[in-house]
Structure formats: structure tokens, C-alpha cells
């Protein structure tokens, strides 16, 4: 879903005029009065080109949730060199949205697909569903890859990761078990604008 940048501009203007400020989630501090956290999913080029100038205009900050799709499907996703340039002014905080775990895959022999982040997957070659331990190891490996990608590109080591709210069942527990980091949801499925345009 897209969201006109002029609406985003009007919303940030209203927040500023009402005395609100933005802060990064990674600070670990208890948010002060009138603090909001802004987050954008998936690392798309459009969010940077359209949202960044608006954030700059109002002196606001936002988190950018990166997946393993960075540098693929150009020009839709940002490249890593664009992410590095985006980081320089200090308006953006980069956190993980998993590496490739917001894909869907078969969870049973019938081929029903569900989130790979919150479900044990069907192992067709073995004719069974993966065990809870196998699932935890797979999710942990995916999150470790997210951490390595961020660090490799000189971004701060992540302090949290986010998953889609429609993947909520078990995600918080899976994430804590896999990496010991806090989890956050990015919104309800179909709940509103995902990206300014």
C-alpha cells in the first residue's frame, strides 16, 4: 500500500506543532513525554526518496527495517551503498526485519503456506514437519544473518527486530528464544499506509 508524501508531510507537521518529537527505538531509554517512534518496512527505495526529505524538513527520525532483500529487485529495494549513504545524516536507525523470514512456505504435506518466521516448516524430502528445535535454529540463523548484514555495512549492531503483526502468534517467543532481543510488530495486516509515495 502506498501513502501520498503530502499526507506524511502534513502528519509530521501536525506532530511537530503539537510538541511531539521522534526518537530511535534502539536507545533503550524510556520514551519521554510526547515521543513517537516511526518505522518503515522492508528497505524500499521509495521510502528513502520520499520520506527522507520530509523527515529532514521537520527534524524527525525514523527506523528503517531491513530484510535480506536489500540490493535485489532493483530499483524497488535500496542497495547497500544507498543504505550507507542514508545512514550518514543520522535521521535513520536501521534494525532487522529478519533476513528472509518474512516469506511464506509450506507447513504441511498439503502445501498450506504460512509465515516461515512463526511456523514450523514442512520438510518435503523427509515427509515431516521440522521439530521445535530445528525451527528455533533456523530462525536464529536467519536473525544472525540480519545482524551480520547490518554490521558488515557499518551500521550499528541491532537491538531489536520487527515482524508483521499478522505473524504475531509465537513470534515474540520465537524471537526472544532465537536471539534474546526485544520484538516489535510493524502494524496489522491491511491496517493502513505502509509507505509514502
Secondary structure, 3 states (H helix, E strand, C coil): CEECHHHHHHHHHHHHHCCCEECCHHHCCCCCCCEECCEEECCEHHHHHHHHHHHHHHCCCEEEEECCCCCCCCCCECCHHHHHHHHHCCCEEEEECCCCCCCEEECCCCCCEEECCCCCCEECCCCEECCHHHHHHHHHHHHHHHHHHHHHCCCCCCCEEEECHHHCCCHHHHHHHHHCCEEEECCCCCCCCCEEC
